[in-house]
């Protein structure tokens, strides 16, 4: 079934509450001052207008734009998500969700955060001005982070411990306060074909064993292009142009 906002329901959350697995919610132009909590599997929420804005300016400090907790197969696409104090999109548990073609602005915390979630696809989002990370993966494995544009965050992409097997592919990351990509997870992550510019510290901080960093373009990082601190890293065919060190290797026997 197709549900339309505001024709069928005045706000997105009411449409989500009424949806069943397999339904599609189409959201027309407008500014929606709400936080949307997704609770049903296999629901697609798609902005179909040219200016569909989810605005958190008047929400409490714990609010997020889209909150996906324990759901599978949900899609959120083509929204402008702005001014949420915690995160623009937060996925906790569940997996195999698709977050694509969104523009997330001025989140107080992370623009997109994944906690203990698996198999999600974050594709072609534009993420600007996070108070913390553009994309934060905490305890999350086997996710695909592909062709996103991330700028003006503390870290562009941050992979925390207890996660592995994530693919970071073809992203453009610029003006990060610390690293473009920080990999401090349990290993077996791949960073491939990323363009990383103007990082405050490292283009890639490689603090995860058994990971691979291949064919990345790292330019004008303030410190090192790639900082490797763990064993069994495969680093090859990267183009590095930095102010201090092409690659800095510490703590590896």
N, C-alpha and C positions, 0 to 999 in steps of 0.2 A: 504494500500500500504506500502511496505517496501522501505525505502530510505537508501542508504549506503554512509557513509563518510569514505574515500575520493573518492570512486569510482564514485558516482553520483554528489557529490558536494565536493569542496576542504576543506570546513570548516563546522563546526556544525551550525553556525548561518544561512548560506545560506540554509542548509537542513531544519532547523526549519521554515524559511520564506516560503519555498515551501510546507510545510506539511499541510494536512487537518485533521480534527477530525477523529480519528481512526487509523491514520498512526503510524508506528514504524520506528524510526531512529536508525540504527545500526552503531556504531562508532568503527573503527578499531584502532589498535595500532598507537601511535604517540603522540607528544606533540602539543597541540592546544593552541596557545597564543591568546585567545579571551575571551570576556564575552558574554554569551549566554542569550538572552532575549526571554523568552517563551511568546507567544501572542495568541496561539491557544489551545482551550480545547481538552482534550482527545488525546494528543500526548505522546508517550513513546520515551524516548531517553535513549539508553542502550549501554554501553561500552561492546564490545564483544571480544576485545583483552585482553591480560594479562597485558599490560602496556599502558593504555589510560589515558593521563594526560591533564587536563585543567589547564594551568599555567598563573597566573596573574602577573608575575614578571614585565612585561613591560606595565601594564595598569595604568590608572590614579587613583588617590586616592579614587574616589567614586565607583570604579568598584567592581563587584561581579563575582563569577564564573557563577552560574545559577541564573537568575532573573525571578521569576514567579510573574507577576502582574495581578491580577484579573482573573486568569485562574482556571479552574476546571478539575480534572481528569487527570492531567499531571503526568508522572512518570519519575524520573531521577535515574538511577541505575548503579552501578558498576564503577563509575569514581574515579580517583584520582584527587582531586581538591586542588591546592596549591597556596599560596602566593598572595591571594587577599586582598587588603587593607581594604575593608569594610566587606565582608562576603563571605564565600564559596558558600552558597545557601541562597537566600533571597526570601521569599514568602510574598507578600503583597496583602491582599484581597483574594477573591476567596476561594477555599477550595477543600477538598477531593482529594488532591494530595498525591503522594507516593514518598518518598525519601528513598532509600534503598540500602544497601551494598556499600555505597561510603566511601572513605577515604578522609577526609578533614584536611589539614595541614596548620598551620602557617597563619591563617587569622588575619589581623590586628585588626578587630573587633570581631564579633561573627562567629563561624564556620557555624552555621545554625541559621537563624533568621526568625521568623514568626510575622508578623504585621497584626492584625485585620483579621485573617484567621481562618477557621473552618474545622474540620473534616479531617485534614491531618494525615498521618501515616509516622512517622520517625522511620525506622526499621533497626537494625543491621548496623548502620553506625559507623565508627571509626573516632573520632574527637580528634585532637591532637594540642595543642599549640595555642589556641585562645588568642588574646590580651584582649578580654573581656570574653564572655560566650561561653561554648561549644554549648549549645542550648538556645536561648532566645525566650520566648513567650511573646509578647507585645499585650495586648488586644485581645488575641486569645483563643478560647473556643473549647471544645470537640475534642481535638487532642489526638492522641495516640503516646506516646514516648516510644518505646519498644526495649529492648535488644541492646541499643547502648553502645559503649565503649568510654568513654570521659576522657581525662587526660590533665593535665597542662593547665587549663584555670582559669580565675578569679573565676567564678562560673560554676559548671558543667552544671546545668540546672537552669534557672532563669525564674520564672513565674511572670509577671508584672501585675499591676491592670487592671481592665476591662476585665479580662478573667476568665473563670470558667469551671468546668467539664472536666478538662484534666486528662488523665491517664498516670502516669509515672511508668512504669512497667519493672522490670527485667534489669535495666541498671547497668553497672559497671562504677563507677565514682571515679577517683583517682587524688590526687595531685592538688586539687583546692586551689587557693589562699585564697578564702573566704569560701563559703559554697559548699558542694556537690550539694544540692538542696536548692534553695531559693524560697519559696512559699509566695508571697506577693500580690496575686491576689484577686478576689472577692469571692472566696470560692468554695467549692464542688470539689476540686481536690483530687486525690488519688495517693499516692506514695506507691508502693507495690513491694516487692521482689527485691529491689535495693541493690547493694553492693557498699558501700561508704567508701573509704579509704583515710586517710591522708589529711583531709581538714584543711585549715588554721584557720577556725573559727568553724562553726557548720557542722555536717553531714547533718542535715536538719534544715533549718530556717523556722519555721512554723508561718508565719505572716498573715495567711488567715483563716477566720472563716469557720466552717462547712466542713473542709477537714479531710481526714483520712490518717494516716501514719502507715502502717501495714507490719509486717514481713520483715523489712529492716535490713540489716547487716551493722552497722556503727562502724568503728574501727579507733582508733588513730587520732581522730579529736583533734586539739590543745585546743579547749575550751569545747564545750558541744556537746553531741551526737545529741540531738534534742532540739532546742530552740523554745518554744511555747509562743506566745504573744497575741493570739486571743482566744475568747471563742468558745465553741462547736467543739473542735477538738477531733477526735477519734484516740488515739495513743495506739497501742497494739502489743504485740508479736514481738517487735524489739529486736535484739541482739546488744548490745551497749558496746563497749570497748574504753574508751577515757581517756585522760590525766587529765581532771578536773571534769566535771559534766556529769553524764549520761543524765539528762534532766534538762533544766533550764526554769522555768515558770515565766513570768513577765506580769504585767498589766492585769491579769484575776481575776475578782471578783468571 
